[in-house]
């Protein structure tokens, strides 16, 4: 929604992402939420396993173990059993958890002891053996049917294994016992949403929801699973049903609006505004409404809602930060600066209080850090070319996750101040902790080289980095765009085709190549196809819509071009979009409108290279920009 760094070229940065793989079963069972989230409900609440109490009058024959209070089989801990238990533990300690599982599971079946079945389940999870874990968990629950932990573990494994049909009767039983049906239904949806078989999970949730037709949360649970399964029509239908049921709560109002806003934004807004008519003091709903408005690009309306929240909570740090972002987005830098400074004052105080709080309380007022606000303040100063002030703001960031960003921003500011050598030396002195940070440093150096008219040096730098990491998407994209800046469209196309092969769904690669062809007025039909492919992957991306308008203009479809460019500018009032729109309006005879957009672009970026080149090419001189 809000971007930190503004770049000179609208199409420069690619939005690339990676989704790491993880050990699904082991991770799920390591956390209390993974094992027992579904069961942490009202009367059937389950908490994380508590530390074992200090032994009091206990003996080896009566160990204090989880589950010791339940009915256990009457058998002695003989030498053979003790030997098997010890050998299983030793094998697990030596990295042979799968062998430990076999020994423990056999003993659990023989002894019918739920504690041993529980340990067998843990060994199977340690060994990442899903089928073995399922066997053991089934046995554990069979031997301890009243154990919430056994039920929760079995449910988690079944769902993560995609066996939601077997999980359904267990879920039904949990729901029946829950004292709070709304909470239980929400937890059920959260559990089922982790299933790899999304359609089956949806069908199970629909079956369970039929048992509670008058509970709004039942329909919201179905809506959540429907969206995950790609059934947006069902999600909207269930959200509408939820909106008609009473009593409405802040949670149901916000969730209903979330499920409606994609395809029925007016209905979504009506749900929120109607709730606020009856409960104007609901901060949660007003916050949800403000976020909805941001999603609709109605920033002024969103600001009004955040201001209302601030009136009730004048020291709410998150609200101050949001208002700062909105003010910056709407080109109100002085107001943004004020909000960020107020945020820093309040957040600094709460951070000091948190540091002094020895109770471990997590009642912090904000998820944002002081450093993140300093980054924005530095950006505001940099925008008005007050580089000294920008550097002063960045100097406040000495630790934390924003430190690297601060160092990179400092280098760019130094380069813009005419100190390119110092900037590069500082970048070379940074020590990246991983490949991602290495990329950031290289790409930042390439950026400052391009910004100071050293594009060939930037090209050489990125090309060298690619030798060691030939399939790094960020480096490939950057090399291609640098080649484009050097007017080497042949090299640019090679890199973009390579990136498209690596990432067929990378919208920015299609867009960059298509725009470059259109901008040179060559292979226009191919350019249009590339841009339309990009648009199919990212239909609301302003830069891609701008490219579409530009290729339409090159093809002679001025009316369509104006429509596309106006839509792009509505999504993001970027100076380059304004320049493009101005040119099409100018050649279409709407010269007053063209001057208006050009002046807006000049006001935001007086040194905009595209604006200067466009006015020179059209031989146009307009009033003061």
Secondary structure by P-SEA (a helix, b strand, c coil): ccccccccccccccbbbbbbbcaaaaaaacccccccccccccccccccccccccccccccccccccccccccccccccaaaaaaaaaaaaaaaacaaaaaaaaaaaaaaaaccaaaaaaaaaaaaaaccaaaaaaaaaaaaaaccccaaaaaaaaaaaaaacccccaaaaaaaaaaacccaaaaaaaaaaaaaaccaaaaaaaaaaaaaaaccccaaaaaaaaaaaaaacaaaaaaaaaaaaaacccccaaaaaaaaaaaccccaaaaaaaaaaaaaaccccaaaaaaaaaaaaaacaaaaaaaaaaaaaaaccccaaaaaaaaaaaaaacaaaaaaaaaaaaaaaaaaaaaaaaacccccccccccccaaaaaaaaaaaaaaacaaaaaaaaaaacccccaaaaaaaaaaaaaaaacaaaaaaaaaaacccccaaaaaaaaaaaaaaaaaacaaaaaaaaaaaaaccccccaaaaaaaaaaaaaacaaaaaaaaaaaaaaaccccaaaaaaaaaaaaaaccaaaaaaaaaaaaaaaccccaaaaaaaaaaaaaacaaaaaaaaaaaaaaacccaaaaaaaaaaaaaacaaaaaaaaaaaaaaaccccaaaaaaaaaaccccccc
